[in-house]
Amino acid sequence: MEEPPCREEPPCREEPPCREEPPACQEEEDMSQSNVVGLSLCDSAPLLWRVQDLKTVRVQGLVGALLGSLPRTPRQNGRLGRPLLLLPEEERLLSEHQAAAALPASNQDGVGEEICQWVEKYREEQQRSFVEQSVLALEDRKSALLQAMTSSHTGSHAGPGTSAKALQGRLEALDRSFSFPRSAMAVQLSTVRAGLTYCPKDRAFLQADWPIRAQYSPHCDIRYQVFRDLSGRGFYLTSAGKFGGDFLVYPGDPLRFHAHFIAVCLSLDEAVPLLDLLSVARLGSNVKKTVLLCSPGPDGGVRYTSLQWSGMV
């Protein structure tokens, strides 16, 4: 018997070429550029205004301190808003990692000139409002004076000509002596949240290839080495000025944890009076925190000595 002819297989379709994945170095470079934060320098204070920048530094374990008031509740200090004031060590750490750059006063699009125009327009509106309120305040004062003198002369025996002449004299004297202070002027408070743009053009000019400000103080260098070491260990640090130290050290986000340590930065060869050690140890015991004496070593590491008050012997 003859074998049946073999059925021809359909030709295989060519697979579409695979799309080339971008190299990992390019992804890391794009990520590093997107994480660059813009610092606005007010004299020597580094401030963060953009919401995205605040989120970026918070993820990196940098806390800072909020300074601004909330638009809807400006007359309170329990809850604050932007800008965020960074510690000098936080600013230096960002610049060392090339993750921050100083925002220029104006960019190529002329935003700085536009802001100056807005400020000038606001001042003109404030002056116009001050003049209008001054006129209204003077009219209210005259109305109150007229009502008071009319009621006082109603029951008196003085003639109408005499009372009218006295009233006219008082009104003229009020015109000459009246002054409306600027502190009494009513100011309109904006209750709408101002939105900030985050387009790529606004962030393209952020270049983090240079340190923002050089800090050459020996104590600043000691503080920064301690700050960098503790931040690298996963701790969150804030200022400890009111606790008599350099930093408050948190085991996690300060919104979830209390500080466990008060870091005091010293050099290895620095002599510390015994009374100072006793006072800072007693203070740490009163606030239920351990005092850390932090001294950078010659090998690049940091040596820590903990102090706890155990009572009088």
MARNU-877602 format. One line per 5 residues: number of its first residue (from 1); for each residue x, y, z of N, C-alpha, C. Coordinates in nm, 2 decimals, decimal comma. Layout:
MARNU-877602
NUM	X/Y/Z/X/Y/Z/X/Y/Z | ...
END
This chain:
MARNU-877602
1	0,08/-0,12/0,00/0,00/0,00/0,00/0,09/0,12/0,00 | 0,04/0,22/-0,08/0,12/0,34/-0,08/0,08/0,43/0,04 | 0,17/0,49/0,10/0,15/0,58/0,21/0,09/0,71/0,17 | 0,00/0,76/0,24/-0,06/0,89/0,20/0,04/1,00/0,21 | 0,03/1,09/0,12/0,12/1,20/0,12/0,12/1,28/0,25
6	0,23/1,32/0,30/0,23/1,40/0,42/0,17/1,54/0,40 | 0,10/1,59/0,50/0,04/1,72/0,49/0,14/1,82/0,52 | 0,15/1,92/0,43/0,25/2,02/0,45/0,21/2,11/0,56 | 0,30/2,14/0,65/0,28/2,23/0,76/0,28/2,38/0,71 | 0,19/2,46/0,77/0,20/2,60/0,73/0,33/2,67/0,77
11	0,37/2,76/0,69/0,50/2,82/0,73/0,49/2,90/0,86 | 0,59/2,89/0,94/0,59/2,96/1,07/0,59/3,11/1,05 | 0,51/3,18/1,13/0,51/3,33/1,12/0,63/3,38/1,20 | 0,69/3,48/1,15/0,80/3,54/1,22/0,75/3,62/1,34 | 0,82/3,60/1,45/0,79/3,67/1,57/0,83/3,81/1,56
16	0,75/3,91/1,61/0,79/4,05/1,60/0,91/4,07/1,69 | 1,00/4,15/1,64/1,12/4,18/1,72/1,09/4,23/1,86 | 1,16/4,19/1,96/1,14/4,24/2,10/1,18/4,38/2,11 | 1,10/4,45/2,19/1,14/4,59/2,21/1,26/4,60/2,31 | 1,35/4,68/2,27/1,47/4,69/2,35/1,44/4,76/2,48
21	1,48/4,71/2,59/1,46/4,77/2,72/1,56/4,88/2,74 | 1,52/4,99/2,80/1,63/5,09/2,83/1,73/5,04/2,93 | 1,85/5,08/2,91/1,95/5,03/3,01/1,92/5,08/3,15 | 1,97/5,00/3,25/1,94/5,03/3,39/2,00/5,16/3,43 | 2,12/5,20/3,37/2,18/5,32/3,41/2,10/5,44/3,37
26	2,03/5,43/3,25/1,94/5,54/3,21/1,82/5,56/3,30 | 1,77/5,44/3,35/1,65/5,45/3,44/1,70/5,52/3,57 | 1,82/5,48/3,62/1,87/5,54/3,74/1,89/5,69/3,73 | 1,94/5,73/3,61/1,96/5,87/3,59/1,83/5,95/3,58 | 1,73/5,89/3,52/1,60/5,96/3,51/1,54/5,96/3,65
31	1,56/5,86/3,73/1,51/5,86/3,87/1,58/5,96/3,95 | 1,71/5,97/3,94/1,78/6,07/4,01/1,74/6,21/3,98 | 1,72/6,24/3,85/1,68/6,37/3,81/1,54/6,41/3,86 | 1,45/6,30/3,86/1,31/6,33/3,91/1,31/6,36/4,06 | 1,41/6,30/4,14/1,42/6,32/4,28/1,49/6,44/4,32
36	1,54/6,52/4,23/1,61/6,65/4,27/1,51/6,75/4,32 | 1,53/6,80/4,44/1,44/6,90/4,50/1,50/7,04/4,48 | 1,41/7,13/4,48/1,45/7,27/4,46/1,44/7,35/4,59 | 1,56/7,41/4,63/1,56/7,48/4,76/1,55/7,63/4,73 | 1,47/7,70/4,80/1,46/7,85/4,80/1,53/7,90/4,92
41	1,64/7,98/4,90/1,72/8,03/5,01/1,67/8,16/5,05 | 1,63/8,17/5,18/1,59/8,30/5,24/1,70/8,34/5,33 | 1,79/8,43/5,29/1,91/8,46/5,36/1,99/8,33/5,37 | 2,00/8,27/5,49/2,08/8,14/5,50/1,99/8,03/5,53 | 1,86/8,04/5,52/1,76/7,94/5,56/1,72/7,86/5,43
46	1,74/7,73/5,42/1,70/7,65/5,30/1,55/7,62/5,32 | 1,46/7,65/5,23/1,32/7,63/5,24/1,27/7,54/5,12 | 1,18/7,46/5,15/1,11/7,38/5,04/0,97/7,42/5,03 | 0,92/7,45/4,91/0,79/7,50/4,89/0,70/7,40/4,82 | 0,76/7,32/4,73/0,68/7,23/4,65/0,63/7,11/4,73
51	0,51/7,07/4,71/0,46/6,95/4,78/0,54/6,82/4,74 | 0,57/6,81/4,62/0,64/6,69/4,57/0,78/6,69/4,64 | 0,84/6,80/4,65/0,97/6,81/4,72/0,96/6,76/4,86 | 0,86/6,81/4,93/0,84/6,77/5,07/0,82/6,61/5,08 | 0,75/6,56/4,99/0,73/6,41/4,99/0,86/6,34/4,96
56	0,94/6,40/4,87/1,07/6,33/4,84/1,16/6,33/4,95 | 1,18/6,44/5,03/1,27/6,44/5,14/1,22/6,36/5,25 | 1,09/6,35/5,27/1,03/6,27/5,38/1,06/6,12/5,35 | 1,05/6,08/5,23/1,08/5,94/5,20/1,23/5,91/5,23 | 1,31/6,00/5,21/1,45/5,98/5,24/1,49/6,00/5,39
61	1,39/6,02/5,47/1,41/6,02/5,62/1,45/6,16/5,67 | 1,43/6,26/5,59/1,46/6,40/5,63/1,32/6,47/5,67 | 1,32/6,52/5,79/1,20/6,57/5,85/1,18/6,72/5,83 | 1,28/6,80/5,88/1,27/6,95/5,87/1,16/7,00/5,97 | 1,12/7,12/5,95/1,02/7,19/6,03/0,94/7,28/5,95
66	0,80/7,26/5,96/0,71/7,34/5,88/0,70/7,48/5,95 | 0,69/7,59/5,87/0,69/7,72/5,92/0,57/7,80/5,88 | 0,50/7,77/5,77/0,39/7,85/5,72/0,26/7,82/5,79 | 0,17/7,91/5,78/0,03/7,90/5,83/-0,06/7,84/5,73 | -0,17/7,78/5,78/-0,27/7,72/5,69/-0,36/7,83/5,64
71	-0,40/7,83/5,51/-0,48/7,93/5,45/-0,62/7,95/5,53 | -0,68/7,83/5,56/-0,81/7,84/5,63/-0,81/7,87/5,78 | -0,70/7,84/5,84/-0,68/7,86/5,98/-0,55/7,93/6,01 | -0,54/8,06/5,98/-0,41/8,13/5,99/-0,37/8,17/6,13 | -0,47/8,18/6,22/-0,45/8,23/6,35/-0,43/8,12/6,45
76	-0,35/8,02/6,42/-0,32/7,92/6,52/-0,18/7,86/6,48 | -0,11/7,80/6,57/0,02/7,74/6,55/0,02/7,59/6,58 | -0,09/7,53/6,60/-0,09/7,39/6,63/-0,06/7,30/6,51 | -0,11/7,34/6,39/-0,08/7,28/6,27/-0,03/7,38/6,17 | 0,09/7,35/6,12/0,15/7,44/6,03/0,16/7,39/5,89
81	0,20/7,47/5,79/0,21/7,43/5,65/0,34/7,47/5,59 | 0,34/7,47/5,46/0,46/7,51/5,39/0,50/7,66/5,41 | 0,63/7,69/5,40/0,74/7,61/5,36/0,80/7,52/5,47 | 0,89/7,43/5,43/0,96/7,34/5,52/1,10/7,39/5,53 | 1,14/7,42/5,65/1,28/7,46/5,68/1,36/7,34/5,71
86	1,47/7,32/5,64/1,56/7,21/5,65/1,67/7,25/5,75 | 1,72/7,15/5,82/1,85/7,17/5,90/1,96/7,19/5,81 | 2,07/7,26/5,85/2,19/7,27/5,77/2,25/7,13/5,73 | 2,24/7,03/5,82/2,29/6,90/5,79/2,20/6,83/5,69 | 2,07/6,85/5,69/1,98/6,79/5,59/2,01/6,85/5,45
91	2,03/6,98/5,45/2,07/7,05/5,32/2,20/7,00/5,27 | 2,30/6,98/5,35/2,43/6,93/5,31/2,42/6,79/5,26 | 2,34/6,71/5,33/2,33/6,57/5,29/2,27/6,56/5,15 | 2,17/6,64/5,12/2,10/6,64/4,99/2,20/6,68/4,88 | 2,27/6,79/4,91/2,37/6,84/4,81/2,48/6,74/4,79
96	2,52/6,66/4,89/2,63/6,56/4,88/2,58/6,45/4,79 | 2,45/6,42/4,80/2,40/6,31/4,72/2,35/6,36/4,58 | 2,38/6,49/4,55/2,33/6,55/4,43/2,18/6,54/4,41 | 2,11/6,57/4,52/1,96/6,56/4,52/1,90/6,69/4,55 | 1,97/6,80/4,55/1,91/6,93/4,57/1,98/7,03/4,49
101	1,91/7,14/4,46/1,97/7,25/4,39/1,90/7,38/4,43 | 1,97/7,49/4,43/1,91/7,62/4,47/1,83/7,67/4,35 | 1,70/7,70/4,38/1,62/7,76/4,27/1,66/7,90/4,24 | 1,67/7,93/4,11/1,71/8,07/4,08/1,59/8,17/4,11 | 1,62/8,29/4,12/1,52/8,39/4,14/1,42/8,40/4,03
106	1,46/8,38/3,91/1,37/8,38/3,79/1,43/8,29/3,69 | 1,35/8,23/3,61/1,39/8,14/3,50/1,38/8,21/3,36 | 1,40/8,14/3,26/1,40/8,20/3,13/1,26/8,24/3,08 | 1,16/8,19/3,14/1,02/8,22/3,10/0,97/8,35/3,16 | 1,05/8,42/3,24/1,01/8,55/3,30/0,91/8,53/3,41
111	0,91/8,42/3,49/0,82/8,40/3,60/0,85/8,50/3,71 | 0,98/8,53/3,73/1,02/8,63/3,83/0,96/8,76/3,81 | 0,96/8,81/3,69/0,90/8,94/3,66/0,75/8,94/3,68 | 0,69/8,82/3,65/0,55/8,81/3,67/0,51/8,82/3,82 | 0,60/8,75/3,90/0,57/8,76/4,04/0,59/8,90/4,10
116	0,69/8,97/4,05/0,71/9,11/4,09/0,59/9,19/4,06 | 0,54/9,17/3,94/0,42/9,24/3,90/0,30/9,21/3,99 | 0,29/9,08/4,03/0,18/9,05/4,12/0,20/9,11/4,26 | 0,32/9,12/4,31/0,35/9,18/4,44/0,32/9,33/4,43 | 0,36/9,40/4,32/0,33/9,54/4,31/0,18/9,57/4,30
121	0,11/9,48/4,23/-0,03/9,49/4,22/-0,10/9,47/4,35 | -0,05/9,38/4,43/-0,10/9,35/4,57/-0,08/9,47/4,66 | 0,04/9,54/4,65/0,06/9,65/4,73/-0,03/9,77/4,69 | -0,05/9,79/4,56/-0,14/9,89/4,52/-0,28/9,87/4,57 | -0,33/9,74/4,57/-0,46/9,71/4,62/-0,47/9,73/4,77
126	-0,36/9,70/4,84/-0,35/9,72/4,98/-0,36/9,87/5,01 | -0,29/9,96/4,94/-0,29/10,10/4,96/-0,43/10,16/4,93 | -0,49/10,11/4,82/-0,63/10,15/4,79/-0,73/10,11/4,90 | -0,71/9,99/4,95/-0,80/9,95/5,05/-0,78/10,03/5,18 | -0,65/10,07/5,21/-0,62/10,15/5,33/-0,69/10,28/5,32
131	-0,69/10,35/5,20/-0,75/10,48/5,18/-0,90/10,47/5,20 | -0,96/10,36/5,14/-1,11/10,35/5,15/-1,15/10,32/5,30 | -1,07/10,24/5,37/-1,10/10,21/5,51/-1,08/10,33/5,60 | -0,98/10,41/5,56/-0,96/10,54/5,64/-1,08/10,63/5,63 | -1,13/10,64/5,51/-1,25/10,73/5,49/-1,37/10,67/5,56
136	-1,39/10,54/5,55/-1,51/10,48/5,62/-1,49/10,49/5,78 | -1,37/10,48/5,83/-1,35/10,49/5,97/-1,38/10,63/6,02 | -1,34/10,73/5,94/-1,36/10,87/5,97/-1,51/10,90/5,97 | -1,58/10,85/5,88/-1,73/10,87/5,87/-1,80/10,80/5,99 | -1,75/10,68/6,03/-1,81/10,62/6,15/-1,78/10,70/6,27
141	-1,66/10,75/6,29/-1,63/10,83/6,40/-1,71/10,96/6,41 | -1,73/11,02/6,29/-1,82/11,14/6,29/-1,96/11,11/6,32 | -2,01/10,99/6,27/-2,15/10,95/6,30/-2,17/10,93/6,45 | -2,07/10,86/6,51/-2,08/10,84/6,66/-2,07/10,97/6,73 | -1,98/11,06/6,69/-1,97/11,19/6,76/-2,10/11,27/6,74
146	-2,16/11,27/6,62/-2,28/11,34/6,60/-2,40/11,29/6,68 | -2,40/11,16/6,69/-2,51/11,10/6,77/-2,49/11,13/6,92 | -2,37/11,13/6,97/-2,34/11,15/7,11/-2,37/11,30/7,15 | -2,33/11,40/7,06/-2,35/11,54/7,09/-2,50/11,57/7,07 | -2,57/11,51/6,98/-2,71/11,54/6,96/-2,79/11,49/7,08
151	-2,76/11,38/7,13/-2,83/11,33/7,25/-2,80/11,41/7,38 | -2,68/11,46/7,38/-2,64/11,54/7,50/-2,70/11,68/7,50 | -2,72/11,74/7,38/-2,78/11,87/7,37/-2,93/11,87/7,37 | -2,99/11,75/7,36/-3,13/11,74/7,36/-3,19/11,79/7,50 | -3,13/11,74/7,60/-3,18/11,77/7,74/-3,12/11,90/7,79
156	-3,03/11,97/7,72/-2,97/12,09/7,78/-3,05/12,21/7,74 | -3,03/12,33/7,80/-3,10/12,45/7,77/-3,03/12,54/7,67 | -2,92/12,49/7,61/-2,84/12,58/7,52/-2,92/12,59/7,39 | -2,91/12,70/7,32/-2,98/12,73/7,20/-2,93/12,64/7,08 | -3,01/12,63/6,98/-2,97/12,55/6,86/-2,85/12,61/6,79
161	-2,83/12,74/6,79/-2,72/12,79/6,72/-2,59/12,76/6,79 | -2,59/12,76/6,93/-2,47/12,73/7,00/-2,43/12,58/6,99 | -2,53/12,49/6,99/-2,50/12,35/6,98/-2,45/12,32/6,84 | -2,51/12,38/6,74/-2,46/12,36/6,60/-2,32/12,40/6,58 | -2,29/12,52/6,64/-2,15/12,57/6,63/-2,05/12,48/6,70
166	-2,09/12,43/6,82/-2,00/12,34/6,89/-1,98/12,21/6,82 | -2,09/12,16/6,76/-2,08/12,04/6,68/-1,99/12,05/6,56 | -2,00/12,17/6,49/-1,92/12,19/6,38/-1,77/12,20/6,41 | -1,74/12,27/6,53/-1,61/12,28/6,57/-1,55/12,14/6,61 | -1,63/12,06/6,67/-1,58/11,92/6,70/-1,55/11,84/6,58
171	-1,64/11,85/6,48/-1,62/11,78/6,35/-1,49/11,82/6,28 | -1,47/11,96/6,28/-1,35/12,01/6,21/-1,22/11,96/6,28 | -1,23/11,96/6,42/-1,11/11,91/6,49/-1,09/11,77/6,47 | -1,20/11,69/6,45/-1,18/11,55/6,42/-1,12/11,52/6,29 | -1,15/11,61/6,19/-1,09/11,60/6,06/-0,94/11,62/6,06
176	-0,90/11,72/6,15/-0,76/11,75/6,15/-0,68/11,65/6,23 | -0,74/11,59/6,33/-0,66/11,50/6,42/-0,68/11,35/6,40 | -0,77/11,31/6,31/-0,80/11,17/6,30/-0,69/11,10/6,22 | -0,65/10,99/6,27/-0,55/10,91/6,20/-0,59/10,76/6,21 | -0,58/10,69/6,10/-0,62/10,55/6,09/-0,50/10,47/6,08
181	-0,46/10,39/6,19/-0,34/10,31/6,19/-0,35/10,19/6,09 | -0,24/10,15/6,03/-0,24/10,04/5,94/-0,27/9,91/6,01 | -0,23/9,90/6,14/-0,26/9,78/6,21/-0,40/9,75/6,23 | -0,49/9,85/6,22/-0,63/9,83/6,23/-0,70/9,80/6,10 | -0,63/9,80/5,99/-0,69/9,77/5,86/-0,73/9,63/5,85
186	-0,85/9,60/5,79/-0,90/9,47/5,77/-0,83/9,42/5,64 | -0,78/9,29/5,65/-0,71/9,23/5,54/-0,78/9,11/5,50 | -0,80/9,09/5,37/-0,86/8,97/5,32/-0,77/8,86/5,31 | -0,81/8,74/5,37/-0,73/8,62/5,37/-0,78/8,53/5,27 | -0,69/8,48/5,19/-0,73/8,38/5,08/-0,76/8,24/5,14
191	-0,86/8,18/5,11/-0,90/8,05/5,16/-0,89/7,94/5,05 | -0,84/7,97/4,94/-0,82/7,87/4,83/-0,67/7,83/4,83 | -0,65/7,70/4,82/-0,52/7,65/4,81/-0,45/7,68/4,68 | -0,34/7,74/4,68/-0,27/7,77/4,56/-0,20/7,65/4,51 | -0,22/7,62/4,38/-0,16/7,51/4,32/-0,03/7,54/4,25
196	0,07/7,45/4,26/0,20/7,47/4,20/0,22/7,37/4,08 | 0,28/7,41/3,98/0,30/7,32/3,86/0,42/7,24/3,88 | 0,42/7,12/3,82/0,53/7,03/3,83/0,56/6,97/3,69 | 0,55/7,06/3,59/0,59/7,02/3,45/0,74/7,00/3,44 | 0,78/6,92/3,34/0,92/6,89/3,33/1,00/7,02/3,30
201	0,95/7,12/3,24/1,02/7,24/3,21/1,06/7,31/3,34 | 0,97/7,30/3,44/1,00/7,37/3,56/1,11/7,30/3,64 | 1,13/7,17/3,62/1,24/7,10/3,69/1,36/7,07/3,60 | 1,36/7,12/3,48/1,47/7,09/3,39/1,60/7,17/3,43 | 1,57/7,29/3,49/1,69/7,37/3,52/1,75/7,34/3,65
206	1,70/7,24/3,73/1,76/7,20/3,85/1,88/7,12/3,83 | 2,00/7,17/3,86/2,12/7,11/3,84/2,19/7,09/3,98 | 2,22/6,96/4,01/2,27/6,93/4,14/2,42/6,89/4,13 | 2,50/6,96/4,05/2,64/6,92/4,03/2,73/7,00/4,12 | 2,68/7,09/4,21/2,76/7,17/4,29/2,70/7,18/4,43
211	2,78/7,20/4,53/2,72/7,22/4,67/2,65/7,35/4,68 | 2,54/7,35/4,75/2,46/7,47/4,76/2,53/7,58/4,83 | 2,59/7,55/4,95/2,66/7,65/5,03/2,77/7,57/5,10 | 2,89/7,62/5,11/3,00/7,56/5,18/2,99/7,60/5,32 | 3,01/7,50/5,41/3,01/7,52/5,56/3,14/7,46/5,61
216	3,22/7,55/5,66/3,36/7,51/5,70/3,38/7,52/5,85 | 3,27/7,54/5,93/3,29/7,54/6,08/3,32/7,40/6,13 | 3,42/7,39/6,22/3,46/7,25/6,27/3,34/7,19/6,34 | 3,26/7,26/6,42/3,15/7,20/6,49/3,04/7,16/6,39 | 3,03/7,24/6,28/2,93/7,20/6,17/2,97/7,07/6,11
221	3,10/7,05/6,09/3,15/6,92/6,03/3,12/6,80/6,12 | 3,14/6,82/6,25/3,11/6,72/6,35/2,97/6,68/6,35 | 2,88/6,79/6,35/2,74/6,76/6,35/2,70/6,69/6,22 | 2,76/6,73/6,11/2,72/6,66/5,99/2,76/6,52/5,98 | 2,88/6,48/6,03/2,92/6,34/6,03/2,83/6,26/6,12
226	2,79/6,31/6,23/2,70/6,24/6,32/2,56/6,22/6,25 | 2,52/6,33/6,19/2,39/6,33/6,12/2,39/6,23/6,01 | 2,49/6,23/5,93/2,50/6,13/5,82/2,51/5,99/5,87 | 2,58/5,96/5,98/2,59/5,82/6,03/2,46/5,78/6,08 | 2,39/5,86/6,16/2,26/5,81/6,22/2,16/5,80/6,11
231	2,16/5,89/6,01/2,06/5,88/5,90/2,09/5,75/5,82 | 2,21/5,72/5,80/2,24/5,59/5,73/2,20/5,47/5,81 | 2,19/5,48/5,94/2,14/5,37/6,02/1,99/5,36/6,02 | 1,92/5,45/5,96/1,77/5,44/5,95/1,70/5,53/6,05 | 1,77/5,61/6,13/1,71/5,69/6,22/1,66/5,82/6,16
236	1,56/5,88/6,22/1,51/6,02/6,18/1,56/6,12/6,28 | 1,61/6,23/6,24/1,66/6,33/6,33/1,60/6,47/6,31 | 1,57/6,53/6,42/1,52/6,67/6,42/1,61/6,75/6,52 | 1,58/6,88/6,52/1,66/6,97/6,61/1,63/6,94/6,76 | 1,72/6,95/6,84/1,70/6,93/6,99/1,75/7,05/7,07
241	1,73/7,17/7,02/1,77/7,28/7,09/1,70/7,30/7,22 | 1,57/7,27/7,23/1,50/7,29/7,36/1,53/7,17/7,45 | 1,60/7,07/7,41/1,64/6,96/7,50/1,79/6,97/7,54 | 1,86/7,08/7,50/2,00/7,09/7,54/2,09/7,01/7,46 | 2,05/6,96/7,34/2,14/6,87/7,26/2,14/6,93/7,12
246	2,20/6,84/7,03/2,21/6,88/6,89/2,10/6,82/6,81 | 2,06/6,69/6,83/1,96/6,63/6,75/1,87/6,54/6,85 | 1,75/6,53/6,81/1,66/6,43/6,86/1,66/6,31/6,77 | 1,68/6,19/6,82/1,69/6,07/6,73/1,57/5,99/6,75 | 1,50/5,96/6,64/1,37/5,88/6,64/1,40/5,75/6,57
251	1,34/5,64/6,62/1,36/5,51/6,56/1,28/5,50/6,43 | 1,18/5,59/6,41/1,10/5,59/6,28/1,05/5,73/6,26 | 0,94/5,74/6,18/0,89/5,87/6,15/0,84/5,93/6,28 | 0,87/6,06/6,30/0,83/6,13/6,42/0,68/6,14/6,44 | 0,60/6,12/6,33/0,46/6,12/6,34/0,41/5,99/6,41
256	0,49/5,89/6,42/0,45/5,76/6,47/0,53/5,72/6,60 | 0,64/5,78/6,62/0,73/5,74/6,73/0,77/5,86/6,81 | 0,81/5,84/6,94/0,87/5,94/7,02/1,02/5,92/7,01 | 1,09/6,03/7,03/1,24/6,03/7,03/1,29/5,94/7,14 | 1,39/5,86/7,11/1,46/5,77/7,21/1,59/5,83/7,26
261	1,65/5,92/7,18/1,79/5,96/7,22/1,80/6,12/7,20 | 1,88/6,18/7,28/1,93/6,32/7,26/2,07/6,31/7,22 | 2,11/6,34/7,10/2,24/6,34/7,05/2,32/6,47/7,08 | 2,43/6,46/7,15/2,52/6,57/7,17/2,65/6,54/7,10 | 2,68/6,63/7,01/2,80/6,61/6,92/2,92/6,68/6,98
266	3,03/6,60/7,00/3,15/6,65/7,05/3,27/6,59/6,97 | 3,38/6,65/6,98/3,50/6,60/6,92/3,57/6,50/7,03 | 3,65/6,41/6,98/3,71/6,31/7,06/3,80/6,37/7,17 | 3,87/6,48/7,14/3,96/6,54/7,23/3,90/6,66/7,30 | 3,77/6,68/7,30/3,71/6,79/7,37/3,68/6,76/7,51
271	3,72/6,85/7,60/3,70/6,83/7,74/3,56/6,88/7,78 | 3,49/6,80/7,85/3,35/6,83/7,90/3,35/6,84/8,05 | 3,30/6,95/8,10/3,29/6,96/8,25/3,19/6,86/8,30 | 3,22/6,81/8,42/3,14/6,71/8,48/3,00/6,76/8,51 | 2,99/6,89/8,55/2,86/6,94/8,58/2,77/6,94/8,45
276	2,83/6,97/8,33/2,76/6,97/8,21/2,71/6,83/8,18 | 2,79/6,72/8,21/2,74/6,59/8,18/2,63/6,55/8,28 | 2,64/6,59/8,40/2,53/6,56/8,50/2,40/6,63/8,46 | 2,41/6,76/8,41/2,29/6,83/8,38/2,22/6,77/8,26 | 2,30/6,74/8,15/2,24/6,68/8,03/2,18/6,54/8,06
281	2,25/6,46/8,15/2,20/6,33/8,18/2,07/6,34/8,26 | 2,07/6,44/8,35/1,95/6,46/8,44/1,83/6,51/8,35 | 1,86/6,59/8,25/1,76/6,64/8,16/1,70/6,53/8,08 | 1,79/6,44/8,03/1,75/6,33/7,95/1,66/6,23/8,03 | 1,69/6,22/8,16/1,61/6,13/8,25/1,47/6,19/8,27
286	1,47/6,32/8,28/1,34/6,39/8,31/1,24/6,38/8,19 | 1,30/6,38/8,07/1,21/6,37/7,95/1,21/6,22/7,89 | 1,26/6,13/7,97/1,26/5,98/7,94/1,33/5,96/7,81 | 1,45/6,01/7,80/1,53/5,99/7,68/1,68/5,96/7,72 | 1,75/5,88/7,64/1,89/5,85/7,66/1,98/5,95/7,59
291	2,08/6,00/7,66/2,17/6,10/7,61/2,28/6,02/7,54 | 2,31/6,06/7,41/2,42/6,00/7,33/2,53/6,11/7,31 | 2,65/6,07/7,36/2,76/6,16/7,33/2,82/6,10/7,20 | 2,82/6,18/7,09/2,86/6,14/6,96/2,99/6,21/6,92 | 3,09/6,13/6,89/3,22/6,18/6,85/3,27/6,11/6,73
296	3,29/6,18/6,61/3,35/6,12/6,50/3,49/6,08/6,52 | 3,53/5,96/6,48/3,66/5,90/6,50/3,75/5,93/6,38 | 3,88/5,91/6,40/3,97/5,93/6,29/3,96/5,83/6,17 | 3,89/5,72/6,20/3,87/5,62/6,09/3,75/5,64/6,01 | 3,68/5,75/6,03/3,56/5,79/5,96/3,43/5,74/6,02
301	3,44/5,66/6,12/3,32/5,62/6,20/3,29/5,71/6,31 | 3,18/5,69/6,38/3,13/5,77/6,49/3,12/5,68/6,61 | 3,18/5,73/6,72/3,17/5,66/6,85/3,06/5,72/6,94 | 2,98/5,63/7,00/2,87/5,67/7,07/2,89/5,62/7,22 | 2,85/5,71/7,31/2,85/5,68/7,45/2,72/5,73/7,51
306	2,65/5,63/7,57/2,51/5,66/7,63/2,52/5,69/7,77 | 2,44/5,79/7,81/2,43/5,83/7,95/2,29/5,82/8,00 | 2,28/5,76/8,12/2,15/5,75/8,18/2,16/5,78/8,33 | 2,06/5,86/8,38/2,07/5,89/8,52/2,01/5,78/8,61 | 2,09/5,73/8,70/2,05/5,62/8,78/2,02/5,66/8,92
311	2,02/5,78/8,96/1,99/5,83/9,09/2,11/5,87/9,17 | 2,09/5,92/9,29/2,20/5,97/9,37/2,25/5,85/9,45 | 2,38/5,84/9,47/2,45/5,74/9,55/2,47/5,78/9,69
END
